[in-house]
Amino acid sequence: MNKPEINYFFDIDKFEKNNDGGEWNFTLSNGTQVRQFKTNNGFVVETTPPNSAYVYSSGYNEKGEITITGVRFYDNGVKKWIYFNDKQEIIKEIDNDQPYLFSIEALAKLLKENYGIDLYDTTQISMMSRYVDTENLHKPIYIINANQKNNLINDLNCFLIDGETGKVLFQMETYLLSESSVYDEYIKTTEEYKNGTYKLEN
């Protein structure tokens, strides 16, 4: 993962000349896709390398000065997000990976070696999310919905994985528009759910 250099200033004049409805999308010569758009508080720049699940994002104030920069993986904040003051000095860093003792790299290795799934291939992954479950399990978890190889009827292979140990807590096959979730299906199997302690998400 080659992280792009941080641009501390946003070129407002160039954006104003090229944007359409408050947004400007273009592709660099190396295939990297760039999206720039205006917000209520300033501007955002998102860059996505070719065939990548990583999106690098930077926010700027109304003067075009950087306020925040970081990276997302399938829309999940990962690595360190850095916050700046109006002098472009770092005032805060948040490590989004800190709760996840089982890293994304380890997760990718587990899926590849045991299930033949390439986590970095966006054509294989329908959805990937991670969060600290404060409702039931009280630990970080990963949820992955992978497209099955036949993919003729939108079949999915779904995983619930412990974000601390990498243990596969539950695996199931379903289809794209199914209302069932791998998280809820796992919770239903637990004694805590049967005695009323655990609750379903949906």
Buried (B, 14 or more C-beta within 10 A) or exposed (E): BEEBEEBEEBBBEEBEEEBEEEEBEEEEEEEBBBBBBBEEEBBBBBBBBEEBBBBBBBBBBEEBBBBBBBBBBBEBBBBBBBBBEEEEEEEEEEEBBEBBBBEBEEBBEBBBEEBEBBBBBBEBBBBBEBEEBEEBBEBBBBBBBBBBEEEEEEBBBBBBBBBEEBEBBBBBEBEEEEEEBBBBBBBEEBEEBEEEEBEEEE
